[in-house]
Amino acid sequence: MRYAFGDEEPTVDVWSVRTTGMAVIAPPEVLDAFVERAVTEDSVVIRVSDFQMRRHTYTFHLDGLEAALDKLTCR
């Protein structure tokens, strides 16, 4: 998986793939660093390859993420 905040070079991380091939799970230390950075950014572009090796690109707008995370009781 690759992701980039703004115009910076993409970060490449290895995330575990669920047995269904329909989801990935970030290691805790990677997830913590990603969320810490995400709350300070406007958007993130994520590029992934699915179980059939097709590439997909998604852009997530992060407006309001920090306020939303503050409302979660599990954090």
SEFIZA-3560 file (N, C-alpha, C; in Angstrom, 3 decimals):
REM SEFIZA-3560
<numar><xx>0.839</xx><yy>-1.156</yy><zz>0.000</zz><atom>N</atom></numar>
<numar><xx>0.000</xx><yy>0.000</yy><zz>0.000</zz><atom>CA</atom></numar>
<numar><xx>0.894</xx><yy>1.231</yy><zz>0.000</zz><atom>C</atom></numar>
<numar><xx>0.457</xx><yy>2.234</yy><zz>-0.738</zz><atom>N</atom></numar>
<numar><xx>1.184</xx><yy>3.507</yy><zz>-0.791</zz><atom>CA</atom></numar>
<numar><xx>0.209</xx><yy>4.613</yy><zz>-0.427</zz><atom>C</atom></numar>
<numar><xx>0.696</xx><yy>5.610</yy><zz>0.285</zz><atom>N</atom></numar>
<numar><xx>-0.145</xx><yy>6.770</yy><zz>0.567</zz><atom>CA</atom></numar>
<numar><xx>0.707</xx><yy>8.023</yy><zz>0.587</zz><atom>C</atom></numar>
<numar><xx>0.061</xx><yy>9.145</yy><zz>0.278</zz><atom>N</atom></numar>
<numar><xx>0.760</xx><yy>10.423</yy><zz>0.265</zz><atom>CA</atom></numar>
<numar><xx>-0.152</xx><yy>11.506</yy><zz>0.792</zz><atom>C</atom></numar>
<numar><xx>0.415</xx><yy>12.367</yy><zz>1.613</zz><atom>N</atom></numar>
<numar><xx>-0.271</xx><yy>13.559</yy><zz>2.097</zz><atom>CA</atom></numar>
<numar><xx>0.239</xx><yy>14.724</yy><zz>1.253</zz><atom>C</atom></numar>
<numar><xx>-0.663</xx><yy>15.499</yy><zz>0.677</zz><atom>N</atom></numar>
<numar><xx>-0.257</xx><yy>16.647</yy><zz>-0.123</zz><atom>CA</atom></numar>
<numar><xx>0.582</xx><yy>16.232</yy><zz>-1.313</zz><atom>C</atom></numar>
<numar><xx>1.627</xx><yy>17.015</yy><zz>-1.598</zz><atom>N</atom></numar>
<numar><xx>2.474</xx><yy>16.770</yy><zz>-2.765</zz><atom>CA</atom></numar>
<numar><xx>3.742</xx><yy>15.981</yy><zz>-2.441</zz><atom>C</atom></numar>
<numar><xx>3.823</xx><yy>15.413</yy><zz>-1.246</zz><atom>N</atom></numar>
<numar><xx>5.050</xx><yy>14.717</yy><zz>-0.883</zz><atom>CA</atom></numar>
<numar><xx>5.131</xx><yy>13.347</yy><zz>-1.551</zz><atom>C</atom></numar>
<numar><xx>6.315</xx><yy>12.774</yy><zz>-1.497</zz><atom>N</atom></numar>
<numar><xx>6.528</xx><yy>11.444</yy><zz>-2.064</zz><atom>CA</atom></numar>
<numar><xx>5.703</xx><yy>10.413</yy><zz>-1.295</zz><atom>C</atom></numar>
<numar><xx>5.156</xx><yy>9.414</yy><zz>-1.993</zz><atom>N</atom></numar>
<numar><xx>4.353</xx><yy>8.395</yy><zz>-1.301</zz><atom>CA</atom></numar>
<numar><xx>5.170</xx><yy>7.591</yy><zz>-0.296</zz><atom>C</atom></numar>
<numar><xx>4.512</xx><yy>7.226</yy><zz>0.785</zz><atom>N</atom></numar>
<numar><xx>5.069</xx><yy>6.323</yy><zz>1.779</zz><atom>CA</atom></numar>
<numar><xx>4.599</xx><yy>4.923</yy><zz>1.428</zz><atom>C</atom></numar>
<numar><xx>5.493</xx><yy>3.968</yy><zz>1.496</zz><atom>N</atom></numar>
<numar><xx>5.140</xx><yy>2.578</yy><zz>1.198</zz><atom>CA</atom></numar>
<numar><xx>5.153</xx><yy>1.807</yy><zz>2.506</zz><atom>C</atom></numar>
<numar><xx>4.029</xx><yy>1.171</yy><zz>2.835</zz><atom>N</atom></numar>
<numar><xx>3.919</xx><yy>0.348</yy><zz>4.039</zz><atom>CA</atom></numar>
<numar><xx>3.332</xx><yy>-1.000</yy><zz>3.669</zz><atom>C</atom></numar>
<numar><xx>3.687</xx><yy>-1.999</yy><zz>4.440</zz><atom>N</atom></numar>
<numar><xx>3.109</xx><yy>-3.325</yy><zz>4.263</zz><atom>CA</atom></numar>
<numar><xx>2.040</xx><yy>-3.518</yy><zz>5.326</zz><atom>C</atom></numar>
<numar><xx>0.819</xx><yy>-3.696</yy><zz>4.893</zz><atom>N</atom></numar>
<numar><xx>-0.299</xx><yy>-3.940</yy><zz>5.798</zz><atom>CA</atom></numar>
<numar><xx>-0.782</xx><yy>-5.365</yy><zz>5.560</zz><atom>C</atom></numar>
<numar><xx>-1.236</xx><yy>-6.027</yy><zz>6.588</zz><atom>N</atom></numar>
<numar><xx>-1.726</xx><yy>-7.402</yy><zz>6.480</zz><atom>CA</atom></numar>
<numar><xx>-3.045</xx><yy>-7.419</yy><zz>5.713</zz><atom>C</atom></numar>
<numar><xx>-3.181</xx><yy>-8.396</yy><zz>4.829</zz><atom>N</atom></numar>
<numar><xx>-4.409</xx><yy>-8.555</yy><zz>4.050</zz><atom>CA</atom></numar>
<numar><xx>-5.305</xx><yy>-9.570</yy><zz>4.743</zz><atom>C</atom></numar>
<numar><xx>-6.579</xx><yy>-9.226</yy><zz>4.901</zz><atom>N</atom></numar>
<numar><xx>-7.554</xx><yy>-10.170</yy><zz>5.458</zz><atom>CA</atom></numar>
<numar><xx>-7.673</xx><yy>-11.374</yy><zz>4.539</zz><atom>C</atom></numar>
<numar><xx>-8.074</xx><yy>-12.502</yy><zz>5.061</zz><atom>N</atom></numar>
<numar><xx>-8.195</xx><yy>-13.722</yy><zz>4.266</zz><atom>CA</atom></numar>
<numar><xx>-9.209</xx><yy>-13.586</yy><zz>3.142</zz><atom>C</atom></numar>
<numar><xx>-10.157</xx><yy>-12.681</yy><zz>3.269</zz><atom>N</atom></numar>
<numar><xx>-11.134</xx><yy>-12.452</yy><zz>2.201</zz><atom>CA</atom></numar>
<numar><xx>-10.535</xx><yy>-11.668</yy><zz>1.047</zz><atom>C</atom></numar>
<numar><xx>-9.404</xx><yy>-11.013</yy><zz>1.294</zz><atom>N</atom></numar>
<numar><xx>-8.786</xx><yy>-10.177</yy><zz>0.282</zz><atom>CA</atom></numar>
<numar><xx>-9.466</xx><yy>-8.833</yy><zz>0.114</zz><atom>C</atom></numar>
<numar><xx>-10.424</xx><yy>-8.531</yy><zz>0.989</zz><atom>N</atom></numar>
<numar><xx>-11.227</xx><yy>-7.320</yy><zz>0.838</zz><atom>CA</atom></numar>
<numar><xx>-10.864</xx><yy>-6.214</yy><zz>1.831</zz><atom>C</atom></numar>
<numar><xx>-9.850</xx><yy>-6.418</yy><zz>2.650</zz><atom>N</atom></numar>
<numar><xx>-9.472</xx><yy>-5.407</yy><zz>3.638</zz><atom>CA</atom></numar>
<numar><xx>-8.009</xx><yy>-5.607</yy><zz>4.024</zz><atom>C</atom></numar>
<numar><xx>-7.407</xx><yy>-4.525</yy><zz>4.498</zz><atom>N</atom></numar>
<numar><xx>-6.048</xx><yy>-4.589</yy><zz>5.021</zz><atom>CA</atom></numar>
<numar><xx>-6.032</xx><yy>-4.018</yy><zz>6.425</zz><atom>C</atom></numar>
<numar><xx>-5.051</xx><yy>-4.455</yy><zz>7.201</zz><atom>N</atom></numar>
<numar><xx>-4.922</xx><yy>-4.014</yy><zz>8.587</zz><atom>CA</atom></numar>
<numar><xx>-3.511</xx><yy>-3.482</yy><zz>8.781</zz><atom>C</atom></numar>
<numar><xx>-3.414</xx><yy>-2.252</yy><zz>9.266</zz><atom>N</atom></numar>
<numar><xx>-2.108</xx><yy>-1.643</yy><zz>9.515</zz><atom>CA</atom></numar>
<numar><xx>-1.551</xx><yy>-2.135</yy><zz>10.837</zz><atom>C</atom></numar>
<numar><xx>-0.242</xx><yy>-2.358</yy><zz>10.905</zz><atom>N</atom></numar>
<numar><xx>0.387</xx><yy>-2.642</yy><zz>12.195</zz><atom>CA</atom></numar>
<numar><xx>0.139</xx><yy>-1.448</yy><zz>13.124</zz><atom>C</atom></numar>
<numar><xx>-0.003</xx><yy>-1.676</yy><zz>14.436</zz><atom>N</atom></numar>
<numar><xx>-0.334</xx><yy>-0.588</yy><zz>15.368</zz><atom>CA</atom></numar>
<numar><xx>0.584</xx><yy>0.626</yy><zz>15.276</zz><atom>C</atom></numar>
<numar><xx>1.887</xx><yy>0.425</yy><zz>15.159</zz><atom>N</atom></numar>
<numar><xx>2.806</xx><yy>1.554</yy><zz>15.107</zz><atom>CA</atom></numar>
<numar><xx>2.635</xx><yy>2.368</yy><zz>13.818</zz><atom>C</atom></numar>
<numar><xx>2.308</xx><yy>1.698</yy><zz>12.733</zz><atom>N</atom></numar>
<numar><xx>2.058</xx><yy>2.388</yy><zz>11.456</zz><atom>CA</atom></numar>
<numar><xx>0.741</xx><yy>3.151</yy><zz>11.534</zz><atom>C</atom></numar>
<numar><xx>-0.276</xx><yy>2.516</yy><zz>12.091</zz><atom>N</atom></numar>
<numar><xx>-1.588</xx><yy>3.158</yy><zz>12.216</zz><atom>CA</atom></numar>
<numar><xx>-1.501</xx><yy>4.407</yy><zz>13.086</zz><atom>C</atom></numar>
<numar><xx>-0.799</xx><yy>4.316</yy><zz>14.198</zz><atom>N</atom></numar>
<numar><xx>-0.652</xx><yy>5.472</yy><zz>15.092</zz><atom>CA</atom></numar>
<numar><xx>0.018</xx><yy>6.640</yy><zz>14.371</zz><atom>C</atom></numar>
<numar><xx>1.090</xx><yy>6.368</yy><zz>13.641</zz><atom>N</atom></numar>
<numar><xx>1.797</xx><yy>7.424</yy><zz>12.911</zz><atom>CA</atom></numar>
<numar><xx>0.923</xx><yy>7.998</yy><zz>11.800</zz><atom>C</atom></numar>
<numar><xx>0.169</xx><yy>7.140</yy><zz>11.115</zz><atom>N</atom></numar>
<numar><xx>-0.712</xx><yy>7.588</yy><zz>10.039</zz><atom>CA</atom></numar>
<numar><xx>-1.794</xx><yy>8.520</yy><zz>10.581</zz><atom>C</atom></numar>
<numar><xx>-2.444</xx><yy>8.127</yy><zz>11.665</zz><atom>N</atom></numar>
<numar><xx>-3.517</xx><yy>8.944</yy><zz>12.238</zz><atom>CA</atom></numar>
<numar><xx>-2.961</xx><yy>10.257</yy><zz>12.769</zz><atom>C</atom></numar>
<numar><xx>-1.807</xx><yy>10.210</yy><zz>13.422</zz><atom>N</atom></numar>
<numar><xx>-1.188</xx><yy>11.432</yy><zz>13.947</zz><atom>CA</atom></numar>
<numar><xx>-0.945</xx><yy>12.435</yy><zz>12.818</zz><atom>C</atom></numar>
<numar><xx>-0.506</xx><yy>11.953</yy><zz>11.701</zz><atom>N</atom></numar>
<numar><xx>-0.265</xx><yy>12.829</yy><zz>10.550</zz><atom>CA</atom></numar>
<numar><xx>-1.578</xx><yy>13.240</yy><zz>9.881</zz><atom>C</atom></numar>
<numar><xx>-2.527</xx><yy>12.325</yy><zz>9.773</zz><atom>N</atom></numar>
<numar><xx>-3.782</xx><yy>12.588</yy><zz>9.069</zz><atom>CA</atom></numar>
<numar><xx>-4.581</xx><yy>13.729</yy><zz>9.688</zz><atom>C</atom></numar>
<numar><xx>-4.533</xx><yy>13.865</yy><zz>11.009</zz><atom>N</atom></numar>
<numar><xx>-5.324</xx><yy>14.918</yy><zz>11.652</zz><atom>CA</atom></numar>
<numar><xx>-4.791</xx><yy>16.318</yy><zz>11.344</zz><atom>C</atom></numar>
<numar><xx>-3.581</xx><yy>16.409</yy><zz>10.795</zz><atom>N</atom></numar>
<numar><xx>-3.009</xx><yy>17.719</yy><zz>10.469</zz><atom>CA</atom></numar>
<numar><xx>-3.094</xx><yy>18.047</yy><zz>8.983</zz><atom>C</atom></numar>
<numar><xx>-3.645</xx><yy>17.139</yy><zz>8.189</zz><atom>N</atom></numar>
<numar><xx>-3.672</xx><yy>17.300</yy><zz>6.739</zz><atom>CA</atom></numar>
<numar><xx>-5.093</xx><yy>17.490</yy><zz>6.216</zz><atom>C</atom></numar>
<numar><xx>-5.200</xx><yy>17.992</yy><zz>4.982</zz><atom>N</atom></numar>
<numar><xx>-6.503</xx><yy>18.193</yy><zz>4.347</zz><atom>CA</atom></numar>
<numar><xx>-7.012</xx><yy>16.942</yy><zz>3.636</zz><atom>C</atom></numar>
<numar><xx>-6.071</xx><yy>16.148</yy><zz>3.084</zz><atom>N</atom></numar>
<numar><xx>-6.481</xx><yy>14.949</yy><zz>2.349</zz><atom>CA</atom></numar>
<numar><xx>-5.313</xx><yy>13.974</yy><zz>2.271</zz><atom>C</atom></numar>
<numar><xx>-5.638</xx><yy>12.756</yy><zz>1.902</zz><atom>N</atom></numar>
<numar><xx>-4.626</xx><yy>11.728</yy><zz>1.687</zz><atom>CA</atom></numar>
<numar><xx>-5.029</xx><yy>10.927</yy><zz>0.445</zz><atom>C</atom></numar>
<numar><xx>-4.031</xx><yy>10.577</yy><zz>-0.358</zz><atom>N</atom></numar>
<numar><xx>-4.251</xx><yy>9.728</yy><zz>-1.528</zz><atom>CA</atom></numar>
<numar><xx>-3.678</xx><yy>8.359</yy><zz>-1.194</zz><atom>C</atom></numar>
<numar><xx>-4.495</xx><yy>7.334</yy><zz>-1.364</zz><atom>N</atom></numar>
<numar><xx>-4.081</xx><yy>5.964</yy><zz>-1.058</zz><atom>CA</atom></numar>
<numar><xx>-4.154</xx><yy>5.141</yy><zz>-2.333</zz><atom>C</atom></numar>
<numar><xx>-3.081</xx><yy>4.399</yy><zz>-2.603</zz><atom>N</atom></numar>
<numar><xx>-3.043</xx><yy>3.511</yy><zz>-3.764</zz><atom>CA</atom></numar>
<numar><xx>-2.826</xx><yy>2.092</yy><zz>-3.265</zz><atom>C</atom></numar>
<numar><xx>-3.686</xx><yy>1.201</yy><zz>-3.719</zz><atom>N</atom></numar>
<numar><xx>-3.602</xx><yy>-0.199</yy><zz>-3.305</zz><atom>CA</atom></numar>
<numar><xx>-3.768</xx><yy>-1.103</yy><zz>-4.519</zz><atom>C</atom></numar>
<numar><xx>-3.295</xx><yy>-2.328</yy><zz>-4.376</zz><atom>N</atom></numar>
<numar><xx>-3.542</xx><yy>-3.367</yy><zz>-5.371</zz><atom>CA</atom></numar>
<numar><xx>-4.447</xx><yy>-4.393</yy><zz>-4.725</zz><atom>C</atom></numar>
<numar><xx>-5.483</xx><yy>-4.804</yy><zz>-5.438</zz><atom>N</atom></numar>
<numar><xx>-6.407</xx><yy>-5.789</yy><zz>-4.875</zz><atom>CA</atom></numar>
<numar><xx>-5.881</xx><yy>-7.209</yy><zz>-5.076</zz><atom>C</atom></numar>
<numar><xx>-6.677</xx><yy>-8.179</yy><zz>-4.673</zz><atom>N</atom></numar>
<numar><xx>-6.227</xx><yy>-9.571</yy><zz>-4.721</zz><atom>CA</atom></numar>
<numar><xx>-6.050</xx><yy>-10.071</yy><zz>-6.152</zz><atom>C</atom></numar>
<numar><xx>-6.569</xx><yy>-9.338</yy><zz>-7.145</zz><atom>N</atom></numar>
<numar><xx>-6.356</xx><yy>-9.690</yy><zz>-8.553</zz><atom>CA</atom></numar>
<numar><xx>-5.269</xx><yy>-8.807</yy><zz>-9.178</zz><atom>C</atom></numar>
<numar><xx>-4.542</xx><yy>-8.088</yy><zz>-8.295</zz><atom>N</atom></numar>
<numar><xx>-3.425</xx><yy>-7.220</yy><zz>-8.685</zz><atom>CA</atom></numar>
<numar><xx>-3.864</xx><yy>-6.035</yy><zz>-9.546</zz><atom>C</atom></numar>
<numar><xx>-5.123</xx><yy>-5.636</yy><zz>-9.435</zz><atom>N</atom></numar>
<numar><xx>-5.583</xx><yy>-4.404</yy><zz>-10.077</zz><atom>CA</atom></numar>
<numar><xx>-5.276</xx><yy>-3.255</yy><zz>-9.134</zz><atom>C</atom></numar>
<numar><xx>-4.819</xx><yy>-2.149</yy><zz>-9.674</zz><atom>N</atom></numar>
<numar><xx>-4.476</xx><yy>-0.980</yy><zz>-8.847</zz><atom>CA</atom></numar>
<numar><xx>-5.677</xx><yy>-0.061</yy><zz>-8.713</zz><atom>C</atom></numar>
<numar><xx>-5.831</xx><yy>0.495</yy><zz>-7.511</zz><atom>N</atom></numar>
<numar><xx>-6.918</xx><yy>1.418</yy><zz>-7.211</zz><atom>CA</atom></numar>
<numar><xx>-6.341</xx><yy>2.628</yy><zz>-6.488</zz><atom>C</atom></numar>
<numar><xx>-6.871</xx><yy>3.801</yy><zz>-6.804</zz><atom>N</atom></numar>
<numar><xx>-6.448</xx><yy>5.042</yy><zz>-6.157</zz><atom>CA</atom></numar>
<numar><xx>-7.664</xx><yy>5.708</yy><zz>-5.546</zz><atom>C</atom></numar>
<numar><xx>-7.552</xx><yy>6.068</yy><zz>-4.270</zz><atom>N</atom></numar>
<numar><xx>-8.641</xx><yy>6.719</yy><zz>-3.546</zz><atom>CA</atom></numar>
<numar><xx>-8.107</xx><yy>7.986</yy><zz>-2.895</zz><atom>C</atom></numar>
<numar><xx>-8.911</xx><yy>9.045</yy><zz>-2.932</zz><atom>N</atom></numar>
<numar><xx>-8.584</xx><yy>10.281</yy><zz>-2.228</zz><atom>CA</atom></numar>
<numar><xx>-9.592</xx><yy>10.468</yy><zz>-1.107</zz><atom>C</atom></numar>
<numar><xx>-9.095</xx><yy>10.640</yy><zz>0.107</zz><atom>N</atom></numar>
<numar><xx>-9.943</xx><yy>10.862</yy><zz>1.269</zz><atom>CA</atom></numar>
<numar><xx>-9.713</xx><yy>12.273</yy><zz>1.781</zz><atom>C</atom></numar>
<numar><xx>-10.782</xx><yy>13.042</yy><zz>1.883</zz><atom>N</atom></numar>
<numar><xx>-10.699</xx><yy>14.380</yy><zz>2.454</zz><atom>CA</atom></numar>
<numar><xx>-10.808</xx><yy>14.244</yy><zz>3.967</zz><atom>C</atom></numar>
<numar><xx>-9.918</xx><yy>14.900</yy><zz>4.674</zz><atom>N</atom></numar>
<numar><xx>-9.770</xx><yy>14.690</yy><zz>6.115</zz><atom>CA</atom></numar>
<numar><xx>-10.318</xx><yy>15.826</yy><zz>6.963</zz><atom>C</atom></numar>
<numar><xx>-11.071</xx><yy>16.733</yy><zz>6.341</zz><atom>N</atom></numar>
<numar><xx>-11.675</xx><yy>17.833</yy><zz>7.093</zz><atom>CA</atom></numar>
<numar><xx>-12.539</xx><yy>17.269</yy><zz>8.217</zz><atom>C</atom></numar>
<numar><xx>-12.318</xx><yy>17.723</yy><zz>9.430</zz><atom>N</atom></numar>
<numar><xx>-13.126</xx><yy>17.284</yy><zz>10.565</zz><atom>CA</atom></numar>
<numar><xx>-12.667</xx><yy>15.996</yy><zz>11.222</zz><atom>C</atom></numar>
<numar><xx>-11.608</xx><yy>15.383</yy><zz>10.714</zz><atom>N</atom></numar>
<numar><xx>-11.146</xx><yy>14.112</yy><zz>11.287</zz><atom>CA</atom></numar>
<numar><xx>-10.744</xx><yy>14.260</yy><zz>12.747</zz><atom>C</atom></numar>
<numar><xx>-10.001</xx><yy>15.297</yy><zz>13.065</zz><atom>N</atom></numar>
<numar><xx>-9.532</xx><yy>15.462</yy><zz>14.446</zz><atom>CA</atom></numar>
<numar><xx>-10.708</xx><yy>15.609</yy><zz>15.407</zz><atom>C</atom></numar>
<numar><xx>-11.704</xx><yy>16.417</yy><zz>15.046</zz><atom>N</atom></numar>
<numar><xx>-12.887</xx><yy>16.602</yy><zz>15.902</zz><atom>CA</atom></numar>
<numar><xx>-13.669</xx><yy>15.304</yy><zz>16.031</zz><atom>C</atom></numar>
<numar><xx>-13.759</xx><yy>14.553</yy><zz>14.945</zz><atom>N</atom></numar>
<numar><xx>-14.486</xx><yy>13.286</yy><zz>14.979</zz><atom>CA</atom></numar>
<numar><xx>-13.780</xx><yy>12.272</yy><zz>15.876</zz><atom>C</atom></numar>
<numar><xx>-12.457</xx><yy>12.207</yy><zz>15.793</zz><atom>N</atom></numar>
<numar><xx>-11.707</xx><yy>11.274</yy><zz>16.634</zz><atom>CA</atom></numar>
<numar><xx>-11.822</xx><yy>11.625</yy><zz>18.110</zz><atom>C</atom></numar>
<numar><xx>-11.913</xx><yy>12.911</yy><zz>18.412</zz><atom>N</atom></numar>
<numar><xx>-12.069</xx><yy>13.340</yy><zz>19.809</zz><atom>CA</atom></numar>
<numar><xx>-13.374</xx><yy>12.850</yy><zz>20.416</zz><atom>C</atom></numar>
<numar><xx>-14.372</xx><yy>12.589</yy><zz>19.585</zz><atom>N</atom></numar>
<numar><xx>-15.670</xx><yy>12.138</yy><zz>20.074</zz><atom>CA</atom></numar>
<numar><xx>-15.721</xx><yy>10.638</yy><zz>20.349</zz><atom>C</atom></numar>
<numar><xx>-14.743</xx><yy>9.897</yy><zz>19.855</zz><atom>N</atom></numar>
<numar><xx>-14.734</xx><yy>8.446</yy><zz>20.049</zz><atom>CA</atom></numar>
<numar><xx>-14.347</xx><yy>8.104</yy><zz>21.480</zz><atom>C</atom></numar>
<numar><xx>-15.124</xx><yy>7.263</yy><zz>22.111</zz><atom>N</atom></numar>
<numar><xx>-14.845</xx><yy>6.874</yy><zz>23.488</zz><atom>CA</atom></numar>
<numar><xx>-13.734</xx><yy>5.824</yy><zz>23.572</zz><atom>C</atom></numar>
<numar><xx>-13.424</xx><yy>5.160</yy><zz>22.461</zz><atom>N</atom></numar>
<numar><xx>-12.418</xx><yy>4.101</yy><zz>22.482</zz><atom>CA</atom></numar>
<numar><xx>-11.009</xx><yy>4.635</yy><zz>22.327</zz><atom>C</atom></numar>
<numar><xx>-10.834</xx><yy>5.918</yy><zz>22.159</zz><atom>N</atom></numar>
<numar><xx>-9.477</xx><yy>6.485</yy><zz>21.985</zz><atom>CA</atom></numar>
<numar><xx>-8.969</xx><yy>7.043</yy><zz>23.279</zz><atom>C</atom></numar>
//
